[in-house]
Amino acid sequence: MTPRKSPEELRSHQWYGTDGLRSFSHRARTRQLGYLPEEHLGKPVIAILNTWSDINPCHVHLRDRAQAVKRGVWQAGGFPLEFPVSTLSETFQKPTPMLYRNLLAMETEELLRSYPVDGAVLMGGCDKSTPALLMGAATVDLPAVFVPAGPMLPGHWRGETLGSGTDMWKYWDDKRAGLIGDCEMQELESGLARSPGHCMTMGTASTLTAAAEALGVTVPGASSIPAVDSGHDRMAAAAGLRVVELVHRDRKLSDILTADAFEDAVTTVLGLGGSTNAVIHLIAMAGRAGVTLALDDFDRIARTVPVLANVRPGGQTHLMEDFHFAGGLPGFLSRITDLLHLDRPTVSHDTLREQLDGALVHHDDVIRPRDNPVASEGGVAVLRGNLCPDGAVIKHIAAEPHLLKHTGPAVVFDDYRTMQRTINDPELGITADSVLVLRNAGPKGGPGMPEYGMLPIPDHLLKQGVRDMVRISDARMSGTSYGACVLHVAPESYVGGPLALVRTGDPITLDVEARTLHLGVDDEELERRRAAWTPPPARYERGYGALYNEQITQADTGCDFEFLARPGKVQDPYAG
């Protein structure tokens, strides 16, 4: 049996347990909330950080799941308190939730530090919420468990099984190509997303929740449970039970979020054929945990791990519900144990080895065996060259193979609105060999680095059957997207990176096997262009946007705020 902490050993004791005026006030105000002394005094206080809101379809069910977490906390002898935090709805928040990821991380950090909290349950799943919650919680370093929101049910339309996001892009192109009309699109609106939960493809949400499970901060198997499955309710209750145990064991996030854990998370993301967005988020999360993680680590690991998850869009066939019932992440990890650090702890077990004991795969086409992979190496490649001296990424397993080595003339767009307005202009002379270039869409230029990276193919090419082209930007791309899209070009064009110097007609060469991206313009000409370049006007003159513009780092270092990412200690508040 794990020893129980005495009341005096709990962090919350300094708020509730002393003889001073402040503790008297805290106890009195807790009575004002309607709680009996025996409900909370001397018990671990567990903060439940809930990203639920009425406008976040990924999290709309978390209002109910919080009750299951509370049930688990009470059962384990703790005292749960639910806190609403920023919701970061990927679907609705503009210009992009990425602009606000660090805001939620700040909110998480300061909330956990400033209240009488002994441990935390973090409830999220929509793309930016997972890294934000873990970044903030890691900085405070309390015992914590993450509760993933879970994928939505598969979509359906006219006998087709639909993947949210991925099939949105596919059928929107079909509409632009004249293959389907308004009636079909109206039906698709009702068939694409059928339940609460995040995207059920291996998009950013599923990728990041899988990464959280691989890091060891969820209960086993949590990341793939469908949002509306009763198992999701049981998982939430189990997380509540578990976090109280972690408080008594004094197992903090720093014990879990080690360098080995982050290397295993990278291995997992690459083996799942996961979203390119995970590169930015894992680098930022690692930084908050005091772990150095770099782009080159992703490329190094990618060459050692095969893609085994046949889940769209990196795979061809299945969705997250299939992945869950095929064995989920425990089953997947059981097939790459030789690539993992098995002796590190998780929130549920003393070692990952123990956690994976007995894990099985039940469907060899969903989670492939090593001798029949979806791809022979990890699904993301890191590129270098004179166009991206600090790096760029491409999800090459989701691109048409003939484009993985390609040279073509650039067609340059200075901003996303101009691109939308002019992409179909025949005067641009865009052909299937052209390389579409979008700039001023990075961390500062976007602002917030929106998911503009899957640039639309011109209508006239879609009608000719073209479905992929080389596209380059300093933006990000939705994890549900696909295509030969080079992303996260660093440094971004807005701060004068080489992308700012490209002109329409310049030859650009992409070579994924060689990991290079090269602009075919000599250095002297590039220096002349650089001397003539002028910085664009500031996106914000005040408010949070101004803080963001001042503090945001580039994509290759995780897009964290400099003042949050730098090392340094913050003392606990004095509660007396």
VOPA-110646 format. One record per atom (N, C-alpha, C): x, y, z; residue in one letter. Coordinates in pm, whole numbers, plus 50000, padded with zeros to 5 digits. Layout:
N
XYZA...
! end
This chain:
576
500844988050000M500005000050000M500885012550000M500505022349919T501235034849917T500925042750044T501955047750113P501685055950233P500845068250197P499935071750285R499125083650266R499875095650323R499845106850253K500435118950308K499595123950425K500255128850525S499525135250635S498985148650585S497935153850647P497405166850605P498465177750599P499395177450693E500415187850698E501385187150581E501465175550514E502385173950402E501785178550269E500495181450268L499835185650145L500115200350117L500275203749991R500475217649952R499305226349995R498095220949984S496895228550019S496815231850168S497625225150250H497585227350396H497875241950430H498785248250354Q499145261950388Q497975271550365Q497005267650284W495785275650267W494765272750378W494655259950416Y493545255650499Y493915251850643Y495155247950667G495435240750790G496145248250900G496505260950879T497235268150984T496255275551076T496805281851177D495975288651277D495775303551247D496295308151135G496255322451107G494925327251051G494845340351038L493645346850987L493315342250846L494335340850762R494085337150623R493455323250614R493965313850689S493375300350686S491945300550737S491695308650841F490305310250889F489425315250774F489925325350703S489155330850591S488935320550482S489965312850449H489835302650343H488795292050382H488835287950509R487865277950554R486435283750552R486315296150595A484985302550596A484435303850454A485275307750361R484815309350223R484505295750158R485185285350203T484835272050153T483485267750207T483165271450332R481805268950382R480785276650297R481165288950257Q480285296950172Q479965289650042Q480895281749994L480675273849872L479775261849896L479475258950024G478555248250056G479205235350097G480515235350123Y481225223050157Y481355221350308Y481185209050353L481435205450492L482945204350516L483395207150639P484825205650668P485355191750634P484565181350667E485045167650644E485115163950495E484515172150410E484605169550266E485975173050210E486685182550273H487925187050209H489125188250302H488925190850429L490085193250516L490955180750528L492235182650509G493185171650521G493225162450401G492485165750295K492445157250175K493185164050060K493765156249967P494375162249849P493335169949767P493645182549739V492785190749656V493225189149511V492285184949427I492595182049286I491895192249197I492685199849123A492125209149024A491795201448897A490575203148849I490165197448720I490085209048622I491055209848532L491095220648435L490325216248311L489195222848288N488255218348186N488175228448072N488475224047952T488445232647833T487105231647760T486065227047829W484735226347771W484235240247732W483465241047624S482665252947595S481575249247495S480595258047481D479495255747388D479915256847243D481105262747215I481515264647076I482725256047040I483005246147122N484095236947089N483535222847074N483235218546950P482645205346932P483565193946974P484865196446976C485805186147021C485665183447171C485195193547246H485185192847392H483795194247451H482755194247369V481435197347421V480945187147524V481515175147522H481135164747618H481945165147747H482965173747753L483825173847871L483135179447995L482035186447974R481245191048089R480765178948169R480325168448098D479895156248166D481075148048215D482155147548136R483295139448177R483925144548306R483825157548330A484365162948454A483685156648575A482425153148560Q481715146648672Q482295132748699Q482695125848593A483325112748612A484685114148680A485445124448641V486725127048709V486495129648857V485495137948889K485195140849030K484835128149104K484075119449037R483685106749099R484925098849140R485915098449050G487145091249081G487935097649192G487995110949192V488735118049296V488105115549432V486775116649439W486085114149566W486315099849615W486235090349521Q486395076249557Q487785073749616Q488785081249566A490155079249614A490465087349739A489485095049786G489705102749908G490235116649886G490075121849764G490495135449735G489315145049730G489615157749705F488595168149698F488745175349564F487805173149469P487945178949336P487345192949327P488015201549254L487525214849222L487695217249073L486605220449005E486655222248860E486915236948825E487865239148734F488215252548688F487985253548537F487215263348490P487125265448346P488365272648295P488905267948184V490055274648122V489765276447973V490625283647904S490415287047763S490155274547680S489245275747584T488775263747514T489525260947383T490075270947314L490875269047192L490165260047090L489035264447043S488285256546944S488945257746807S489505246646762E490195246446632E489265250646519E488005247146532T487045249546425T486705264246409T486585271546519F485995284846513F486935296346544F487995294146621Q488805305246670Q489735310446560Q489695323446535K490495329746431K491395340546490K492535343346425P492995337646299P493435323146311P493775318746434T494145304846457T494295302746608T493865291246660P494115288446802P495585288146839P496455286246739M497895286146767M498335299546825M497635310246789L497925323246846L497725323346997L496845314447045Y496445314547186Y496915302347265Y497685293547201R498205281847275R498985286247398R499855296047381N500685300447492N499865307647598N498735313647558L497855320047655L497235309647747L496775298447691L496245287647774L497345281547860L498555280447806A499665275347887A499935284648007A499895297747983M500075307348091M498955306148194M497725304948146E496585303748235E496695291248321E497075280248258T497245267648331T498295268948439T499435274348401E500545275848496E500155284448614E499595295948588E499315305348697E498145300748783E497175294248723L496045289148800L496505278448898L497295268948849L497755258048936L498675263249046L499445273449015R500385278649114R499675286849221R498625293949183S498065304149272S496925299149360S496425287149337Y495315281749416Y495775270249505Y494955266549604P495325255549696P495165241949631P496105238449546V496005226649461V497155217049492V496845204249510D497865193949533D498165185749408D497215185149316G497375177749192G496365182749092G496455177848968A495575183048864A495195172148765A493985173348713V493545165748597V493315175848486V493965173648372L493945182848259L493055176948151L491985184148115M491005178848021M491065186647890M491515179947784G491625186447654G491765176247544G492085180647425G492235171547313G492265178647180G491465189247164C491515197047041C492935202547025C493385203646904D494805204346867D495745211446965D495455224046996K496405231947075K496205230147226K495075224347266S494795223347409S495725213247478S496045202147411T496915192147472T498285197947504T498995203747407P500315209247443P500215220847541P499195229347527A499085240947616A498925236647760A498015227147787L497785222447923L499045216147981L499715208047901L500905201147951L502085210747966L502205220747880M503265230747895M503105238248027M501875242748055G501645250148179G501825241548302G501275229348297A501365220448414A502805216148440A503555213748333A504945209548351A505765220448419A505435232948390T506185243948450T505945244848599T504715241848644V504395242048787V504885229348856V504815218148783D505365205348829D504655199748950D503335198048938L502545190749036L502225176848980L501775167549062P501225155049008P500035158248917P499995152248801A498935155448705A498665143648613A497405142648569V496985132548471V496225139848362V496475136048239F495795142048125F494635133148081F493465139248059V492285132148010V492025136547866V492315128047766P492065131847627P490575132347596P490195141847511A488775143347476A488245131647395A489095124847320G488675113247243G488165116847105G488365107847007P487905110446871P486395109046857P485835116646764M484415115546730M484155102546655M482875099446636L482495087646557L482855089646410L483055078846336P483325080146192P482165086946120P482495094446016G481465100545933G480935090745830G479745093645778H479145085045675H478405093545572H478495089245446W477805096345338W477715086845216W476485083445180R476235075445058R477115063045050R477195056045160G477975043645161G479465045545184G479925057945193E481335060845218E481545063345368E482675058645420T483085062245556T483985074345547T483615084945617L484295097745603L485225100445721L486355106645691G487265111345794G487205126445801G486895131845919S486745146345932S488035153245890S487885164545827G489035171845778G489555165945649G490085153745654T490675147645536T489685146945420T488475142145447D487485141345341D486845154945310D486915164245404M486485177745373M487335183445260M488665182045275W489545187045170W489285179645038W489125166645045K488945158644923K487695162644846K486575163544918Y485315166344848Y485185181044811Y485845189744883W485855203844841W486595205244708W487685197944692D488385197944562D487505191844454D486755181244489D485845175244391D484775185244348D484295193244441K483305203444406K483915213744312K485135218344344R485805228244258R486125222544122R486325209444116A486595203043987A485325200243908A484145202843969G482885200543900G482385186243909G482955178143998L482565164044007L481335161844093L481085170744191I479895170244273I479335184344286I478085185344332G477425198344338G476975202144478G476125212244484D475685217644613D474865207644694D474065199444629C473255189744703C474135179744778C475155174844709E476065165544773E476795172344889E477195184744870M477905191744977M477015193945099M475725196545076Q474815198045190Q474685184945267Q474645173845197E474595160945265E475885158345343E477005162345284L478285160345350L478375168545479L477765180245481E477775188445601E477195181045721E476205172645695S475555165345804S476185151845830S477045147145742G477605133845758G479055133445800G479725145145794L481165145245815L481555143945962L480825150646049A481175150846192A479915147746272A479825135446324R478555130146374R478405130246526R479415134046599S479315133146744S480325142546808S480225144846938P481305151747008P482625144346991P483705151747009G485025145846997G485855152746890G487155150646899H488045156746799H488125148146674H488855152846574C488935145846446C489335131346465C488635122446392M488875108146409M489865102646307M490505111646233T491665108046153T492915109546241T494085105846186M495335108246258M495775122546232M494865131946265G495175146046256G495965150546377G496045163646394T496835168946504T496295164546640T494975164646656A494395161046786A494755146846825A494505137246737S494825123246768S496325121246784S497115128446705T498565127446716T499045132146852T498535143646897L499025149447022L498505141847143L497275136647138T496815128647252T497565115447258T497905109847141A498745097847141A500125100947198A500665112547163A501955116647218A501875117947370A500745123347420A500565124547565A500555110847631A499875101247568E499865087747624E501255081547618E501975083847507A503335078547497A504255084947601A504045097547630L504835104147735L504585097947872L503405091947889G503085085448015G502205093548106G501485103848052V500685112548139V499195109448132V498795098848063T497415094248064T497345080248124T496145075948160V495995061848195V496125053648067V496525041148073P496805033247953P495595032147860P495835034147731G494805032647630G493865044447616G494125055247691A493165066247698A493005073847568A494065074947489S494065084747381S493145081347265S492785068847246S491985065147129S490545061447162S490135062047288I488755058347323I487795068247258I486825063847179P485875073247119P485195081747224P484985094347192A484475104047290A483155099947351A482295093147273V480955089847322V480855075647374V481965068447375D481985054747427D481895055147580D481205045647641S481135045247787S482505043147848S483415037047771G484775035447820G485465048747845G485025059047774H485605072247795H485235077647933H484005075247975D483565079048109D484385071748215D484595058748193R485365050848290R486815055548295R487365059048179M488745064048176M488865077048255M487865085948242A487905098548316A487875096048466A487035086548509A486985083148652A488315077148698A488905068748614A490195062748649A491275073348664A491215083848580A492185094748593A492025101848727A490765103748770G490525109848900G491065101449014G490845088449006L491415079549106L492935080349109L493495080648990R494945079648979R495665091949031R495105103749005V495835115849043V495955117049194V494975112249269V495075112449416V496215103449460V496325091949397E497435082749428E498775089449398E498855096949286L500105103649251L500485114149354L499495121049407V499775130949512V500395124149633V499805113049674H500325106049792H501715100149765H501975096349641R503295090949607R504305101949576R503815114249565D504645125749530D505335123649395D504585117549301R505115115649165R504655127449080R505585136349051K505285148648979K505515146948830K505085157148755L505275156448610L506755155648572L507615161748652S509045161048621S509585146748630S508925138148706D509325124048712D508915116548585D507905121748516I507345115148397I507945120948269I508025134248262L508405141148137L509915142248127L510555131048103T512005130148093T512445130547947T513735131547926A514275131147790A513895118147720A513955107047793D513575094147734D512095094147694D511255100247777A509825100747745A509575108647618A510265119847602F510055127947481F510595120947358F511685113647371E512185106047257E511175095347217E510555088947314D509525078947285D508285085347222D507945097447265A506805104447205A507085107747059A508305112047029V508685114646889V508605101846808V509145090946862T509075077946795T507625074046767T506765076346864T505345073046849T504695081246739T504895094246742V504305103146642V504745099146501V506015096246485L506535092746353L506015079046309L505915069646401G505415056446367G503935056046340G503215066146391L501775067246362L501515074346230L502545080146170G502315088646053G501555101146093G501915106646210G501145117446270G501385131046209G500725140846266S500705154446215S502055161446228S502375169646126T503575177846133T503505187946248T502305191646290N502175200946401N502815195746529N502905182646542A503515176846662A504965180946677A505635184146568V507035188246576V507155200946661V506355210946628I506385223446703I505985221246847I504875214046867H504335212747003H505245204547094H505805193647043L506675185447129L507955192947166L508485200947073I509665208947105I509335218847217I508155225247207A507755234747311A507495227747444A506805216347441M506525209047563M507815204447630M508745199447550A510015194847606A510765206347672A510745217847606G511415229447663G510885233047800G509555232347817R508955235447947R509355225148053R509655213048010A510055202548103A511575202348125A512285211948066G513725212448082G514475202547997G513835197947888V514445188147798V514725194947664V515905192947611T516255198547481T515815188947372T514945193647283L514465185747170L514565194647047L515115189446939A515375197546820A514855190646695A514765198346587L514315192846459L515135180646417L516425181346437D517285170246394D516975157346469D516435158446590D516035146346662D514895139346590D513965147146535F512855141246460F513375133946336F514285140346265D514795134046143D515615121646175D516405122446282R517205110846322R516315099046358R515285101446438I514405090646480I513565085546364I513185094546274A512355090446159A513025079646076A514335079646072R515045069845990R515115056146056R514625055246180T514705042546253T513355035946277T512255043546258V510935038146294V510055037346170V509415026046146P508475024946034P507105030446073P506325034145973V504935038045996V504085025345998V503455022746111L502665010546127L501165013046136L500755025546156A499325028646171A498715031846035A497835023045991N497165025145863N495895033345886N496115045545932V495025054645967V495165067145881V494065071145821R494095082945735R494495095545812R495215105245749P495555105945607P496895099545571P497775096745670G499045090445636G498855076345586G497925068845646G497515055945595G496385057645495G495915046745442Q494935047445334Q493515044045375Q493325037545488T492065030545507T491295034545632T491885033345749H491125032645873H491065046045946H490205046346049L490035058046134L490305054246280L490185063946370M490645061846507M489835051446584M488555049946555E487795039446622E488345025746586E488705024046459D489345011446417D490655009446492D491435020246504F492725019346573F492515015346719F491485021146781H491225018046922H490925003246942H490024998046861F489624984146879F490644974246823F491614979346748A492724970746703A493794969346811A493654976646921G494634975747029G495054989147083G494685000147014G495015013447062G496515015647073G496895025947145L498315028847154L499105017947226L498555011247331P499325000147389P499654989447286P498684985947201G498964976147097G500004981046999G499884993646959F500864999346867F502264999246928F502385003847053L503695004247116L504284990347137L503414980347152S503924966647171S504694961747049S504484968246934R505184964146812R506484971846789R506784981446874I508034988846857I508794989746990I508634979847075T509244980447208T510764981747203T511374976447097D512834977347085D513294991547059D512365000347022L512705014346994L512375023647110L511855018047220L511385026147331L512265024647455L512115034147545H512795033647675H511795027847775H511895015047801L510855007847872L510945008848023L512035014148075D512205014348220D511885027848283D511245036448210R510845049548265R509445048548325R509115057348419P507805056648484P506705063648404P505475059748432T504295066548379T503395070048498T502295076748471V501405080148583V500745067648642V500695056948565S499965045048611S500855033548654S502115033448611H502995022148641H504395027148673H505145018748739D506525022248771D507415022048648D507025014148546T507785013848421T506825012548304T507245017748190L506485015848066L506445001148031L507494993848062R507524979548036R506344972548104R506134975948231E505024970248305E503684974348243E503594986848199Q502344991848141Q501984984448012Q502984980647934L502724974047805L502624958847817L502844953647935D502754939147953D501354934147918D501274925047825G499994919447783G499304927147673G499884938347627A499264945947517A499304937847388A498194938147314L498064930147192L497504938547079L497774933946957V497154939646837V496134929646785V494924934346753H493844925546713H493474926746565H494154935746492H493834937546350H495094942246279H495704933146201D497014935746143D496994945346026D495804949045976D495804959245871D495674973245930D495134974346050V495024987446116V496354991246179V496904982046258I498244983846316I499124973246253I499924977246159R500664967746076R501804961146154R502124948746120P503344942646173P504574948946109P505714947246171R506944953946125R507334949745984R506974937545944D507374932945810D506394937245701D505384944945738N504424949945640N503984964145675N504934973545679P504604987045725P503854995045619P503205005645665V502625015345572V503745022545498V504815025645569A506015031745510A507215026845589A508335026345522S509525020345583S510195029345686S509895042345680E510455051445779E509405061545821E509685068645932G508725077645992G508135087845897G506915092345930G506125099845834G506465114345813G507445119845885V507825133845872V509305134745841V509645143145744A511055145545711A511395160145740A512605162445786V513105175945812V514025179945698V513755191445640L514515196445525L515435207745566L516565208945496R517485220045513R517865225345375R518355237345370G518785243245243G518775258345252G519145264745139N519245279445144N517885286245153N516805278745135L515465284345151L514945282545294L515555273545369C515125270945508C516345267645593C517215277545617P518445274645691P518215269145831P517085272645893D516765267446025D515785255846019D515495251045899G514695239045885G513295241345832G512725230745780A511335229945737A510935215345746A509635212545740V509175198745752V508215195445639V508105182545609I507135177645512I506635163945558I505335161945550K504745148845578K504735141045446K505865135245415H506075129845281H505255117345253H504805110345357I504005098345331I502595101945283I502215114845296A500905119245250A500985126945119A502135126245052A502345132944924A502405122844811A502115127444689E502265118644573E503755116144550E504155103544535P505585100044532P506385107444426P505775110144310H506545116344202H506975130744236H506375136644339L506725150344377L507805151144484L508245139844534L509215139944642L510615143844594L510815143744465K512005149744405K511515157644285K511555170844298H510885179244199H511555192844190H511695197644069T512165211344045T511115218443960T510755230544002G509765238043926G509865252843955G509225261043871P509275275543890P508315280144000P508775289344080A507955294444190A506845303544138A505675302444202V504595312244188V504335317444329V504635330244351V504725335644487V503485343644522V502975341244642F501865349044699F502345355344828F502095368244844D502595375444960D501725373745084D500495369445066D499635367045181D498495357945138D497815352345237Y496795342145210Y495575347945138Y495175359945175R494015365845108R494265368144961R495455373244929T495795375244788T495795362044714T496345351744779M496355338544716M494945333644688M494045335044787Q492665330644766Q492015338044649Q492305350844639R491665359144537R492205356544396R493465352544387T494115352144255T494545338344208T494375327944291I494925314744258I494415309444125I493215313444085N492655308443959N492865317943842N493655328243863D493925337843756D494785331243648D494275330143525P495065323643420P496345331243387P496395344143419E497605351943392E498805347143473E498555340043582L499665334943662L500395323543592L499725317043499G500375306343423G500765294243507G499965291143608I500295279943696I500075266743623I501085258043629T500985244543574T501195234543686T501045221843652A501245211343752A502675210943803A503625216443724D505025216643765D505385228743850D504505238443857S504795250343936S504955246944084S505705255244154V505855254144299V505165266244361V504055263744431L503305274544493L503985278744623L504225291644639V504935296944756V504055307244825V503795304944952L503055314545034L503975319545144L504035332745159R504845338345266R503995347345356R504635352445462N503945360645562N502815353045628N503035340245655A502045331745721A502645324245839A503805328845888G504475322145998G504025327046134G504825324546238P504415328246373P504065343046387P504925351946337K504625366246343K503805370846224K504075365246109G503455370145987G502015366145969G501605354846027G500265349446003G499105358646032G498955364346151P499755361146270P499335347846332P500255341946408G499945329646480G500205316946402G500795318046282M501125306146204M499895297646173M498905303146101P497685295646072P497945283445984P496915275145974E497025262845893E496675265945747E497545274045686Y497375278145547Y498215269745451Y498995260245506G500035253845427G499565244845315G498335239745322M497795231645212M497145241245112M497995248045035L497505258044939L496595251244837L495515257744799P494595251644702P495215250344563P494905239444499I495315237544360I494335245044271I494805252444171P493895260044085P492815251344022P491645257244004D490505249843951D490815243043819D491515249943730H491735244243597H492605231643604H493505231043704L494315218943720L493515207743784L492645211243880L491775200943938L490925194343831L490415202343739K489575196843633K490365188043536K491685189743534Q492555181043454Q492975168443530Q492545167443656G492875155743735G494065157343827G494655169243832V495795171643922V495285172544065V495865164644154R495435164744293R496575167844392R497775170144342D498875173644431D499885182044354D500485191444425M501555199844373M502505202844488M503725206644457V504645211144560V504215225044605V504045226344736R503635239044797R504535241844916R504965254344929I505945258145030I505445270345104I505565270045237S505145281645316S505805281445452S505705292945520D506125293445660D504925291345753D503825286545697A502615283245773A502685268845823A501595264945892R501405251045931R500335244845839R500085232145858M499045225045783M498235216645880M496935216245860S496105207545943S496625193245937S496595186646052G497015172746054G496125163545973G494915168245941T494005160445857T494305162245709T495235171345676S495525174645537S496545164945477S496775166645350Y497705157945278Y498295165745162Y499305160045098G499905166444982G501365169745005G502035173544896A503465176744898A503665191044948A503375193045075C503375206345136C504575207745228C505485216745193V506625219845278V506195231045373V506405228745503L505825237145607L506885241945705L506495251745788H507315256445901H508655261845855H508735267445734V510005272745686V510535283045785V511765280945832A512355289545935A513745294145891A514055306845919P513175316945977P512095321245879P510975326245933E509845329945850E510135342445767E509325344245662S509535355445572S509295368845640S508385369445735Y508025382045800Y509215388445871Y510155380345917V511335385645985V512545386045892V512315384045763G513395384945666G514065371945630G513445360745661G513985347845619G514055346745468G514805337045415P514985335945270P513685335045190P512615330045250L511345329245179L510885343045133L511285353545206A510915367245170A511585371745041A512615364744999L513405369044883L513025362044754L512145351944762V511775344244643V510925352844550V511155351344420R510355358244320R509725348144225R508575351544173T507905342744078T508845339743961T508945327043929G509825322443822G511115316343871G511515319343996D512725313244051D512575298044057D513605290644017P513525275944029P513735271444174P512905262344218I513015256544351I513075241444338I514005235244411T514165220744407T513885214744544T512945205444546L512645197544665L513195183444643L513975178644740D514495164944734D514365158944873D513275151444894V512985146145027V514035135845068V514435127244976E515425117145012E516725123545059E517135134344993A518355141445033A518095151345146A516805153145182R516395162245288R516795176845257R516605180945132T517015194445092T515865202045028T515925215245046L515025224644979L515885236344934L515995238144802H516985247444749H516345257344653H516675270044672L516265280644580L517405282944482L517105281244352G518135282044249G518475296244208G518885304144304V519305318044281V520655319844349V521645326244279D522985327144338D523015336744456D524035335044536D524125342444662D524195357544641D524865361944537E524985376344513E523625382544484E522815375644403E521485380744373E520615380744499E520735370444581L519965370144705L520365381544798L521655385144802E522095396344885E521535409444832E521455411144699R520845423244644R519375424144684R518685412844676R517275412944715R517115415844864R518015410344944R517935412545088R518135427345122R519065433745052A519315447945077A518105456445042A517295451744947A516125459444904A514865456044984A514955445645067W513775441145142W513475450645257W512205453445280T511785461545395T510815453545481T510925454445612P510015446845699P508575451245680P507645441945686P506215445645679P505775452645806P504625459445802P504145466445922P503745456646032P503775461446156A503415453146271A501965448546260A501695436246299R500335430946296R499485436646409R500125439446523Y499405444346640Y500165456146700Y499425465946748E500045477246816E499805476846966E498925468147013R498635467347156R498055453647189R497815451447320G497105439547364G497925426847356G497205415747369Y497865402647369Y498655400547240Y498105405247126G498815403547000G500165410247000G500275421847064A501565428647072A502545420647158A502065415247269L502895406647352L503355394447272L502435388447199Y502745376847116Y503855380347016Y503675391546945N504645395446842N506025398046902N506045403247023E507305406447088E508035394047138E507295383847182Q507885372747257Q507945359547181Q507215358047070I507105344947006I508435340746942I508795328146959T509975322646895T509595315846764T510575311946687Q510325306346555Q509915291446564Q509475286246449A508905272846446A509905262246491A511165263846455D512145253446486D512435252446635D512045262646712T512245262046857T510925261346933T509815258646864G508575255246931G507525266046943G507815278246894C506835289146899C506335291747042C507205290447139D506855294247275D507175309047292D506735314947403F507145328447437F508525327847501F509385336947463E510745336747514E510765337747665E509925346147724F509975347847869F509395335947944F508635327347875L508135315147936L509075303347913L509755303347799A510605292047763A511945292247835A512385304047875R513725304847935R513735298348074R514885292948114P514965286548246P514855296748358P514475292048473G514335300648590G513235295548681G513375298148808K512415293148905K511415303948942K510215299548978V509175308449029V508735302649164V508775310649267Q508445305349399Q506945303549415Q506585293849498D505185292049534D504695304349610D503425307749595P502915319349669P502855316449819P502955326849897Y502775325750041Y501285327350070Y500675317250130A499225317150149A498795322250286A499745325850372G499385329850507G499105344550521G
! end
